[in-house]
Amino acid sequence: MPEVRCPGPQGRMSTIEQAKSGSVRSTEGASEGVKGWWNGGRAFLVEVRNEMRRVTWPARREVYATTVVVILTSTFFGLYLWGLDLAFDRMVNWFFRQFGGA
């Protein structure tokens, strides 16, 4: 069948081209909307379950070690930032006392 083109604005597909590409919906698929959604959701969950089976889960010892590292690092940086805040606070207060701030 020869291709029929309808004149239209530059860069836009005609209605016939849209129908050929599948970007125009037909009314016959409306009754399959719920079935398609249900089957698509079911397929998604099946794929998720299959992917979860392939996951390599860390050992208890590895989880413990990384948890300790996170806690120690967080504590270190918390104390470091607290010290910087305290030092800057004292410098600003000293500056205002020396030069007559509010």
N, C-alpha and C positions, 0 to 999 in steps of 0.2 A: 504494500500500500504506500503510495507516495506521501511524503511529509507535507502537511499543510501548515503554512505559517501565516499568522495574522499580523498585520502591521501594528506596532505599538511603540511605546516610549523606549528609548535606548536602555538596555540593561535589564528589562523586565521580560518575564516569560509570558507568552500568550496563554489563554485558557487551554488550548489544545496541548501546548507543551507542558503545562502544569498537570494535565490529566495523564499524559504519557509518563511523566516523572513520578507520579504518585503523590504529588503535593496537594491535590484536591481530593477531599473525602467524598465518598459516595454514601448514599443513605442505606445501602444494604449492609454495611458494617456496623450500623448503629445498634443492632440487637446483639452484636458480639462484643460490645464495649465492656460489659461487666465480665463476660467470660474471658475476654482478652486480658483484662486487668487481673482477674483471679489467677489465670494460668501464668501470666508474667510474674506476679508476686510469688507464686509457688516455685517457679523456675529460679527466681532470684534466691529464695531461701535454700533451695537445694544446692545452688552454686556456693552460697556462703558456707553451708555445712561441709561441702567438699573442700573448700579452701581452708577451713578451720582444722580439718584433719591433716593438712599438709604443714601446718605451723609447727615450728620447732620451739617448744616451750623451754624457758630457762630452768635450770635445776634450782632447788631450794637454796643451796649454798651460794650460787651466783646472785640470786635475788637478795639474799642477806648481805652479801658483800657490796652490791651496788647501793642498797639502802643505807648502809653505814657511810659510804662515800658521800651520798647526797646529804645526809644529816650533818656530817662533819664540814662539808663545804659550805652549806647554808649557815652553820654556826660561825665559821670563820669569817665569811663575808658580812654577816650580821654584826659581829663584834667590830670588824674593820670599819664599816660604815658608821656605826655608833661612835667610834673613836673620832672619825673625821668630823662628824656632826658636832661632837663636844668641843673639839679644837676650834672649829670655825665659829661656834657660838661664843667661846671665850675671846677669840680675836675680835669679833665684832663688838662685844661688850667692852673690851679694853679700848678699842678705837673710839667708841662713843664717850667713854669716861674721860679719855685724854683730850678730845677735841670738842667736848660740849655738845653732845647729841641729845636727843629727847630722852 
